[in-house]
Amino acid sequence: MKFFYTLFIHLILGGWMALFAQQLDMDALKAYPFPNELTAAATGARIAWAFNEQGQRNIYVAEGPTFTARRLTNYLQDDGQELSSVAISPDGKWVIYVRGGDHGSNWNDDLPVNPSFHPVPTKVQVWSIPFGGGEPKSLGEGENPVISPKSDKVAYSKGGQIYTVPIDGTAPATVLFTARGTNSSPVWSPDGSRIAFQSNRTDHQFIGVYTDAQTPIRWIDPQFKRDQSPRWSPDGQKLAFVRTNGSGGKPDSILARRPNLWSILTFDLTTGKATPLWTSPKRLNGTFPTTHGTTNLHWAANRIVFLSYHDGWPHLYSLAESGGAPLLLTPGNFMCEHIQLSSDKKTLLFTANAGTDPLDIDRRHVVKVSVDRADMQVVTPGSGLEWSPVLTGDGAAIAFIGATSQRPPMPHVLATSPSATPQLLAADKLPAQYPASALVTPKQVTFKTPDGFTVHAQLFEKAGGPSKKPAIVYVHGGPPRQMLLGWHYSDYYANAYAMNQYLASLGFVVLSVNYRLGIGYGFEFHNPKNGGGYGASEYTDIKTAGEWLAKQSQVDSKRIGVYGGSYGGFLTAMALGKDSQLFAAGVDVHGVHDRTIERTRNLVLPDQYDRAPDAQYALEVAWKSSPIAYMDTWKSPVLIIHGDDDRNVRFSQSTDLVRRLEDKDIYHETLVIVDDTHHFMKHQNQVNVNKAIAAFFLKKL
Ligand SMILES: CSCC[C@H](NC=O)C(=O)N[C@@H](CO)C(=O)O
């Protein structure tokens, strides 16, 4: 009898505990290390990456064949200091990186970030450290460092000029040359004897070549154009580059969609002759691509490789060095990101939402293709998510970052030998008690909008619970982003994935919506008519998502909330302003609320003869595309959160909204994060924001 009584107790307790256990703890959930900046040396089997461990950001390295992970730096404070531009010297002996700033910003990304209010903020500096270990050495204040092919020097930009410095820091950095304009993006020639660079002069941009202190700068076919992305031929005798139009011309319709056409040229440094190789088609999807790496121009082995959107998807192409028709290397309904050329210049590795599984369109996998034939192969098929591949210099392994719907992103290596299986690296960095198994597997949901768009979404819902549950629509930012059926490859959206899992563990039915303007579903979805400040047509997808939730049998249609950051904050505010009857509460994190600001500059022009023909109408459209235009119909409570060192969306966008909510006596709460940026660089600030979001929804829904 006693046995059955105990079993019964255990079952009850176990069941209850399991039920209770499913509720995640935000601090434990956010204890995942986030890897990024994965890179490989051009020779040997050495790799490096940055790990963000609850705000402690450090460089880690590993070397084949064992790839045992080793921490190289000792930054043990949650101080908000970003690590970026991580690279290994071609000889594998040095690792360089930039520490500080917020390089995901739209402005001032090189200014110190100081969310811990230190009296002396940390300057943004270039550092080097031996791969084998030792003390990091500051090479100077600056950013976008690149290492010479001879592994002896580093070039970087600061204040519009280019500097060089010995990689071992044994001498101070010196300005390489002084030229007009903002000079940046140095590219070393294959033998390390010259540097090509971009010289931005506002309405036009030149490419220049520096040789030495005695030789005049060589300007590469200077025109009334904007030239960028210089790429050296393997023999160092030619450059390939991308050309677009310069600024100016009679203002055309603001609301009309027009392509920013572009072309690829080569320049022979011996003959001084520029040769057009390819020009984008004169149609909307011939526009200059804005997805990851933009044109991704590479001078590969006997081929020039680039990315273009002109067949409706961000695809890779290669051209013969003498020109001709481009060869499509990656046919199919998917997009290519994180493109890397192998050090032997014969293979391209990239990330794509490609694969044979219908769910792969909402995942990412590592893919490889030759530069001269369309022999594409998905290297990491399956239900996981893999991205940012690099081939080791010896060609023996592919390193990448991988995750699942449960296990957070971690570095991996996959030997290039047949039937090899991925090896997880630094497994001990993921806390042993990490609640991965308690995370739900998001389900793919698709629905049609009244205007005919098919929208993908991810549904997070834990099993069990009451018959009628509150629900929440999550709206990502960007907007050119795609949320996935698992952990995300950006730290901002890895946090959003964790937040949606947390809300699901609290009993909310969470729907993350990939609305139009997003990537991953082709050009027309990414560039819809009347999107953004041209009419906010993407809001239709958010409203339809709320209506989809309201129709679900397990959802209480009176308790549907909405939340999002940045562009997601904009659409959250639109939802509460336009449809408070559908959305009962919302959280708006550093959102955009007044889109007329983007338009007014078109109106200040004194000469109405040279004003865009629809300038006034465009302003009216921008007003109707702004949440502040709907204060009269805004009824539902909102939590407003913003960091006041935001360099993506001005803090004033929220200050203005709070004043308007006060004027209209609309219930609102606020959370200001002092001196942190758009990306909440201080880990504890992000955790506090997450907890505030959950607390508000628990209170209001
Ligand atoms: C015109 S609104 C700006 C939205 C912002 N875009 C760039 O900064 C945004 O949504 N940013 C993030 C989210 O933090 C993003 O995903 O890029």
The ligand as a Gaussian input file, in Angstrom:
#p B3LYP/6-31G(d) Opt

LIG

0 1
 C       13.843000      52.572000     -39.919000
 S       13.696000      51.760000     -38.527000
 C       15.239000      51.139000     -38.133000
 C       15.068000      49.769000     -37.619000
 C       16.373000      49.181000     -37.248000
 N       17.164000      49.052000     -38.409000
 C       18.423000      49.339000     -38.364000
 O       18.998000      49.777000     -37.462000
 C       16.249000      47.798000     -36.699000
 O       15.223000      47.244000     -36.689000
 N       17.392000      47.302000     -36.251000
 C       17.639000      45.959000     -35.803000
 C       16.986000      45.497000     -34.687000
 O       17.755000      45.945000     -33.717000
 C       17.819000      45.054000     -36.909000
 O       17.334000      43.929000     -36.918000
 O       18.540000      45.505000     -37.727000

